[in-house]
Amino acid sequence: FDTPDEMLALCDELDLASINRSPLMMGILTGKFTADTKFDEADVRHSLGLDFSQGRLAEILSTVDQLREVLT
């Protein structure tokens, strides 16, 4: 599949359930990454266009921490 929409359309057509990795933001919501984490250029996150450059990962993790405080 080139996009999640294609996969979800097929699941809908075949009346299948789907489990997606997107809700965990490809591991970002798991708590295993830090602001210093560097993803290899071959990492799938790069091919999906996720932007973790120039402090973006730190910003995202800060937001995750704020959400964690509210939800726990």
N, C-alpha and C positions, 0 to 999 in steps of 0.2 A: 504494500500500500504506500502511496506517496503522501497521503494525508490521513489524519484520524477520521475525517468525515467519510472517506471511502470505506474504511474498515467498519465504522458504525453503520453505514448504509447497508453493507453486506450482512452484518449481524441482524439488522432489522428485517431485511428481505428473507433471511433464513430462520427468523424467529429464534435467534441465539442471544444469550447473555454475553456481555463482554466485561473483562476486567482490564482496566487501563492503568498505565504507569503515570499518566499525566496528573492525577489527583495528588500524588506525592511530589510533583514537580521534578520528576526524574531523580529523586533522592534528596533534594534540597530540604524537604520537610521532615526528613528522618532525623536530623540533628547530627549526622556524621561528618558534615563539612564545616569548615571554618572560613573566615574571611581570607585566610592565607592559602586556601586550597587552590591548586592550579590544575586545570583539566588539560590533559594531553590533546594535541591537535587532532588525533584520531578518535577522540571521545565523541560519542553520538550527539552530545549536547551542542557541539559546534555545527554539525551538519543540520541540526534543526533550527539553527539561527538564534539559539538562546544566548543572550548577551551577559557574560560574567566579567567583562573587561572594565578597566578604569574604576574600580571600586564598586561596580554594580553588584557583585556577589555580597560584599559587606552590607550594602543597602538592603538587599533581599533578605539576608540573614537577620538583620535588625528588625525588619518587619515580621519575620517568622517568630522571633523572640517576643515581640509585642503581642502577637496572636496567641502564643503559648501561655503568656501570663493571663490573658483574658479567659482562655479555654480550660485552664487547669487550676 
